[in-house]
Each structure stands twice: as C-alpha cells, then as structure tokens.
Amino acid sequence: MTAVTDEGPGQSRGQVPGRGPDGSGPGEHPGEHPGHDDGRQPGGWDDGLIARRAAAATDETTADEARDAAQDDDVRPQVEAYVPSGSPLSPRLDALRELVGLSRARLERTDLAEAGRVLDEAAARQRLSSRHTVVAIAGASGSGKSTLFNSLAGAQISESGLRRPTTAAPLACSWTDGAAGLLDRLAIPGRLRRRPQAGGTAADEALQGLVLVDLPDHDSAARGHRDQVDRVLALVDAVIWVVDPEKYADAALHERYLRPLAGHAEVTFVVLNQIDRLPGEAADQVLDDLRRLLDEDGMALGEHGEPGATVLSLSALTGDGVGELRELLGRFVQDRTAATRRLSADVDAAAARLRPAYVAEGRPGLEERAREEFADRLAEAVGAAAAGQAAEREWRRNAGRACGTPWLRLWRWYESTRQPGGLDRGAFAAPPEEQLTARQRVEQAVRTVADDAADGLPGPWAQAVREAAVHGAQGLPEALDELAGRAAGTEDRGADAASGTAGAAAGARGGTDPEHGGRGSARPPRPAWWPAAVLAQVAMTLLQIFGGLWLAGQIIGVLQPGLLTPALVMLAGIIGGPLVEWSCVAAARGPARRYGQEAERRLREAAAACGRARVLDPVSAELVRYREVRERFVAVTEFSTTGR
C-alpha cells in the first residue's frame, strides 16, 4: 500500500487509524509494540503536537478499531476450498495418507511424525480461506524487516528502533476481511491484528487478500522469540526473508532456515535491504554473492521465467525497490496458489525424509531361482533323494519277490526270521546327529531365502521380511520330519503286504501327496507283464514238482524206468525259475527307476509346499505390502512441483 499523504480530521500524517498517540493499539500499554527494527528510525512521530491532535480522535478511532476487530474476529468457517479442481495436491495428500496408514506397523512413529504433521496442517489449511495468502516477513536483528513491513502497509504499524529485541510477538496486517481463522491458526491475538492504510492505487488493489505477518528476530537472544519464528514459519503460505549487507551470509540463516527450506523456493522471497548504505556497484556485487549462496544452499532461483525464489534488492527506508516488491507480491497474491505450492513443498520435504524407508536399491523380490534353491535345500533336509532311491530298491526287491522261485523266497523268509527284529522292518529313527544336521539345513535354507528376499530392500522392510521368514519357519523342521515319517511308515506297510507290491514306493508317494493328507495308496501300479511273469514262475515250479515226482516214481519202481525225460523236465523247471526271476529283475529296472523318481518328486513337492505355506507365502506377503507402499510413495512424489 502507498504511504498516507492526506490528514483526516484529528489524524496526523502517518498516524494509524485505531492507534493511540503513543503508537499503542486498543488493549496495549505504551511501549508494548510488536515488530522488528532495522536500527534506523525515520524520525519520531509521537511528538506533543501529534499527541494533542490525536487525543481528540481517540474515542472515534477506538470505536472504528473495535468494529474492525469484530470483523477480523469473525471465525465463521470459510466454505471456499483453496485447492482448485484437478490440482495434483489432492491425490498427493491422499497417497501420503494411505502411505502413512500402510506403514504404521513397519516404521517407527518418529519416522512418520513429519508426514503426519503435514497431513494435519494441510487439512487445517483446507478448512480456511482460499481468498487470503499469508506471507511472513522474517529476518535477523537489525535487518530492517519492520521498516519494510511498515512500508508495504503504508503506515507505521510495527515499531522499529535501536532496542534489541524490539518485537516480542508476531504482528499481522490483513488487507481484507475474513482472515480471522488464518490468524487464529497462527495464534496471533486480536490486539496484534492491524489493517493497512487505505491508498486506493492499483498496487493496493493487487494486494487484496494479503495477510502480512511481521516476525520476531530469528537470531534473537530470547529463546521464546526464536520458537515463535519457527512455529509461524511452519504455518504461513510464503516467506519474505529480509537480509542486510552485514548478515546476508550469516551461517545461522543459511544452515537453519534457507538450506532446509530450499524445496520451498517457489514461495520464498529473499530481499537484500539497506542498499542505500552501499556505494556504487557494491549493491549488485552483494546481490550476486547472495544469489551464489542461495544456489549453494540448493534453492532454485526464479530467473528467466523458471520457477524458484524471488531475489531482489531494495531500501525500505528510502523506498527504492519497494514498489517492485509490492508489484511482485501483488501478482503472487492474486495468483491464489501460494497455499497449494507451500503444502506441495511440505509434501515433497516429507517424502524426501521418508525416501530411505521406501526406495530400494535395484529390484527387490523373490526370484524363481531363490525359490528353487529353497525347495532344493528343504528336499535335501527331508531326504527326498534318499527316499527315492529307497523306493526304487524296494520296487526291485518286491519285483524279485513276486517273480522269484518259491524256494528262494522261503530261504529269504527263513533268513529274515533269524535277524534281530524278525519281519518287523519298521522305520528306524534317524540318529541324533542326522536329526541335528537336518534341522540346521532347514534353518540355513530359511536364512538364505530371507536374505535373498530382503536384498536391496530399505531397512524397515528388510527387517519385516526376515521376521516373517523366521516366524513362519517355527515348526517347519517338525513338519518335514512328520512328512518323512509318514513316507517311511507307509513303506513298511507296503513292504509287508502279502500282495508283494512295492510298498516302499507306495509309501513314498502316498506319504508325500498333499491331496491325500500324507496317506499312502494301498497298492502301487504294477507293470502289465507282471502277472505273466508270475504265471511263468508258477509253471516252472510245477515243472520242478512234476519232474521230481516222476523221477521219484521211477526210483521206487512205481513207474517204468526212463530217467532222461523226468530229469530234463525237472532241470527245465530248476533252470527256468531263476531265469524268469532274473528276467523280471532286469525288466523291473526301468519302472523301478521311474517309480523312485516319482517318489522323490512327490516328497520334494510336499516339502516345497510345506516351506511355501510356512515361509515363502509370508515373505511374499511382505514383499507385496512393500510394493503397495512403494506405489503410494511414487504417487506422492510423481506430481512434485519442486523437482525433489
């Protein structure tokens, strides 16, 4: 706004409506003036003449200010949302909200605190006026921010002087009504809310909707002042940083504020004040050095039409350059996007802080190779290969029993009765050393697959994957032992079956068939030639018996002598029996091998299914959950307006 040039009745030049002769507002005591100073006061205005002329208007101005305060204190909710239709901010906020919800069980509360704060502040800002833009003026002690505040307002609102610190609380100046909710959010009381001096110029019209806030010194010796600066800076829509030729390179300003807020460049103004103190071209040199420092801070500069921070020089005392700032500020306010851009930058900052928790190195996941290696280790631990070999041997043994000579089978039965345990060839428990080795193999397999799945994942998700694998592996060795025991028990039942079928192979198949709950089939499949071989063996046995009886009858004289024929018949039976048995054994090698391979495959698949249900599925669920949150994180960052 332009400075006041006309004196109204009872009002001195430069006097602010609604303020007393000592510069205090309603409810203020003399000397309680908020605002900052630049150390150069442009002449005292509270002389006796002004005080006497202002005294007559005290009652009238007090009533006017009461009406203004009543309008400012109107806290009726603003129904106009500031986020325009189609704005990328709304889906980003929704994605961030979903991201926080999905991550609560995996990330620490402190890691999600900033994202939660951004969501809360965004919701609070959306409920307030979209017609206003809240801009804070911040700077160091003596930088001249209070003088600039007064120059923009067109009146002496904020006190400036030599005393440090001059301002103890933020002071607000609103160009239009309806900003009470915004000021309540900033916790600025009614006694510290002002209105600018009406000027009626085009520049003043452009500032309609501006809420300007003068902050205490960010380098104040009073800690409470610094805390207020930090609190308000987190809530305003934009910031005007006022620096002077002496402190523009102050490390406290750059390290504590400008560098961390580099992502908020589009809502940042950096003003080099007091250029009237610099001779010749020194102002341009200092301004160039200020731009260099901002570039080192990572803050984009809005030059050549590119989005970024606005940097300019001026003198708030002489007014040089203030008109340019007022014009830029007017366009900025009328754009009505400052709040959206500020919140978008806040979302970017929260996403950047969460990035290590969501962005992985490479392409994490459980590859097919890792799954196959896990299944191989479990099959080795459960002894699938040994079970297949045992099934193959048992098939061949049963084939020999079914097709062997009765005399050989009788001899084997006799030999088995003389062995410890007799015919009971139940499965013997594995030695403790073998049991320990199998358990260690299972544990090693679980650790390996968990490490493979967690490779490249961010720390929290890698830990969640490992925990899921370890938790699911509880009871896995016992389950595999039960599978092996069922297979061994079924082998015993099949081996003792009178039918002579390959019981061991049947047990291996049935004990590992997930569809039958581990119960083996009663009989394994037999080759089609098996009955013919049995009949041939019966014929050979009958030939032996017939030839033997014939020969015995000749010896005792019952039959006519003729030893050659019965001897040949008996010899044919004696030679044919073993020959049939050997032929059957040779013919059974192929089916036995295939049956052993099938038994190994079924046991391997059963072990893999057990490991998949207990370990791989929980690990895959964690990986799916990570991919979901990663998609939400991408949704948060893909519409970034700050390029971060």
Secondary structure as UniProt FT lines:
FT   TURN            9..10
FT   TURN            13..14
FT   TURN            17..18
FT   TURN            21..22
FT   TURN            26..27
FT   TURN            30..31
FT   HELIX           48..55
FT   TURN            56..57
FT   HELIX           58..72
FT   TURN            85..86
FT   HELIX           89..103
FT   TURN            104..106
FT   HELIX           109..126
FT   STRAND          133..139
FT   TURN            141..142
FT   HELIX           145..153
FT   STRAND          171..174
FT   HELIX           180..185
FT   TURN            186..187
FT   HELIX           190..192
FT   STRAND          193..194
FT   HELIX           202..206
FT   TURN            207..209
FT   STRAND          210..214
FT   TURN            218..219
FT   HELIX           223..233
FT   TURN            234..235
FT   STRAND          238..243
FT   TURN            245..249
FT   HELIX           251..253
FT   HELIX           254..258
FT   TURN            259..261
FT   HELIX           262..267
FT   STRAND          268..272
FT   HELIX           275..277
FT   TURN            280..281
FT   HELIX           282..296
FT   TURN            297..298
FT   TURN            304..305
FT   STRAND          309..313
FT   TURN            316..318
FT   TURN            320..321
FT   HELIX           322..335
FT   HELIX           338..358
FT   HELIX           368..382
FT   HELIX           384..403
FT   HELIX           406..418
FT   TURN            420..423
FT   HELIX           432..454
FT   TURN            455..456
FT   HELIX           459..472
FT   TURN            473..475
FT   HELIX           476..495
FT   TURN            498..499
FT   HELIX           503..510
FT   TURN            511..512
FT   HELIX           514..516
FT   TURN            517..518
FT   TURN            528..529
FT   HELIX           530..556
FT   HELIX           564..611
FT   HELIX           612..616
FT   HELIX           617..637
FT   TURN            638..639
//
